[in-house]
Amino acid sequence: MAKIKSEKELVQIKDNFDTAMARYHRRVMLCAGTGCVANGSLKVHQKLVETLKAKGLTVHTEVQPNAPEDAILVSTSGCQGFCQMGPLVAVEPDGLLYTKVKIDDVEDISQKTIIEHEIIDRLLYALPGNETQHCKGCHEIPFYALQERTVLEACGQIDAEDIREYISHNGYKAVQDLVLNHSAEQTCKTVIDSGLRGRGGGGFLTGRKWEFTRIEKSKQKVVICNGDEGDPGAFMDRSVLEGTPHSVIEGMMICGHAIGATEGHIYVRMEYPLAVARVRKAVTDAENLGLLGNNIFGTGWSFHIHVMEGAGAFVCGEETALMSSIEGKRGMPMPKPPYPAQSGLNGLPTVINNVETLAMVPLIFQRGVESFRNVGTQKSPGTKTFALTGHVANTGLIEVPFGTTLRKIIFDIGGGVTNAQGEIDPSAFKAVQIGGPSGGCLTKEHLDLPVDFDSLLEIGAMVGSGGLVVMNQDTCMVKIARFFMQFTQNESCGKCVLCREGTQQMLALLDDIIEGRGTLQTLDLLVELGEAVKKGSLCGLGKTAPNPVLSTLRQFREEYEAHVIEKHCPTRQCKALVKPQIETDLCKGCGLCAKKCPVGAISGQPRQPYVIDEAVCISCGACIETCKFNAIA
């Protein structure tokens, strides 16, 4: 394909693709995000192609310019979002979405749906609690219908590895118009007027960051895409890179034009091999078309993008540590100022934005500032992607306007909270951790709180990168706090004494609580130490590391006190604090456990279920070892 040198040539690629696409009788799109790939979607794709060909049908796996009108296109997409139900198979123009598709289902899909135009009910999504009510497609499934997908709109609808399809969705049109017809100052002003805030954590105004860099005097400047998404349970950036890598590239190009940069870097953690592969292909394809490289659109402006894999250090998500890693140094944070806008990568003025922020930029220019600001709240306009996980019926990747309540996200889009038996139970909700290890814990009283940057900050939480982990009543909040503290302690780079030693001591205090050695003084010391770590740490990792501990202490103080005063874990998750219990259905009433108990805590009648007095029990385990019927746990 020849290099694009004019506006007409980009339009011609779009027109040619649209014409070729219109010739296909059917399109079958299989989700090829990481989750569905892990569940075998690529094998389903291969089997579907083979089966349809064996039935005498003309099948293409990518769009061909002269396809016969009865041809069928069987292609892959990025993450379609409904990870709980993968592998997902969409059939157009029928508007069908099949869920949990296996290789054994391929024959039926090929014969009944593709050839005979029948709907296979067993592969449709059924509403929880009503297995007979099937949803034909996304428009009928609450998980999709209640979202407002903008960044994710094309993610599950286009072939991520076909640049022509991105162009057919008006891709690269925005950057072409800006480079040919607008000044850098105008571009920055548009982003400022949009009110776009960084989707990676702190929510700093993107346009202001660009403007600070634009006014710096330097012959060379840099744009960095921060794809080092390390929060447990978060996979928003990964999915965007896998599903629409060209949107990120175009966002970087617009930023490069706005600040006068000639170089860009996409920093992706090595745990995302599929995202890395697709981004590298996207960069190569854009270079081959002349959209990247030298003399872009014949204007004399050059912009080159390099893709680098990070080694998986969580601290490299912090911008100064990330730049050190790109420079070949150990990823450790540096004091600010100077800020990256003044002196960033290799001392050059640098803009660092995360994946979602950059992918949002082309859409703002395509749809207009007013359209963007009409969604969300006044101070947090637009939408935000979240990775919804944990004890919720529908887990997956979602996108909602800022200002949406947690209640709508969890109970309407997520389908409700599940109990220990996996059943939907409205009373099972206990808490939600938002923002990963840097965020906070929210409870029932926050369910109607609008989710936006400022509302969350007011209650000591933060949007963060967008992880949402839902927890039910069987979750021990002390263990949750310990999980996040262990994560941040392991990921501390060790540069700051308070972060390095403080997180280790906080982890030791949590261990004391979980293992029965804690006291009320332990709780006071946790708070005091946590506040010190927040104040004395250099980077965002240390400053936010105590948040899960402090927020759970604030919201669930009684649960911590049960651990240290009563030496009892209310959820029976902390083994050292769990008193043995006798299962009445399994107990035969033999009495051996009562004879072996050294403190006489077990009583009962022969051939009737025995009971354990928890107030007397010393948790020695003698009864568990003695029972021949596994009735004690």
RACOR-V995314 format. One record per helix or strand. SS is the DSSP state (H for helix, E for strand). FROM is the first residue (numbers start at 1). LEN is the number of residues. If there is no record, write none. Layout:
# RACOR-V995314
ss->SS from->FROM len->LEN
ss->SS from->FROM len->LEN
This chain:
# RACOR-V995314
ss->H from->7 len->16
ss->E from->26 len->6
ss->H from->34 len->5
ss->H from->41 len->14
ss->E from->59 len->2
ss->E from->72 len->6
ss->H from->83 len->3
ss->E from->89 len->4
ss->E from->96 len->3
ss->H from->103 len->13
ss->H from->121 len->3
ss->E from->125 len->2
ss->E from->134 len->2
ss->H from->138 len->3
ss->H from->142 len->4
ss->H from->163 len->6
ss->H from->173 len->9
ss->H from->184 len->11
ss->E from->197 len->1
ss->E from->205 len->1
ss->H from->206 len->9
ss->E from->222 len->6
ss->H from->236 len->8
ss->H from->245 len->15
ss->E from->263 len->7
ss->H from->273 len->16
ss->E from->293 len->1
ss->H from->296 len->3
ss->E from->303 len->8
ss->H from->314 len->4
ss->H from->319 len->8
ss->H from->345 len->3
ss->E from->350 len->5
ss->H from->355 len->13
ss->H from->369 len->5
ss->E from->376 len->1
ss->E from->381 len->1
ss->E from->383 len->8
ss->E from->392 len->1
ss->E from->396 len->6
ss->E from->405 len->1
ss->H from->406 len->8
ss->E from->417 len->2
ss->E from->424 len->1
ss->H from->426 len->3
ss->E from->429 len->6
ss->H from->436 len->3
ss->E from->440 len->3
ss->H from->444 len->3
ss->E from->450 len->1
ss->H from->453 len->6
ss->E from->467 len->6
ss->H from->477 len->15
ss->H from->497 len->18
ss->H from->520 len->17
ss->H from->540 len->6
ss->H from->547 len->9
ss->H from->557 len->8
ss->H from->575 len->3
ss->E from->582 len->1
ss->H from->592 len->5
ss->E from->602 len->2
ss->E from->611 len->2
ss->H from->622 len->5
ss->E from->632 len->1
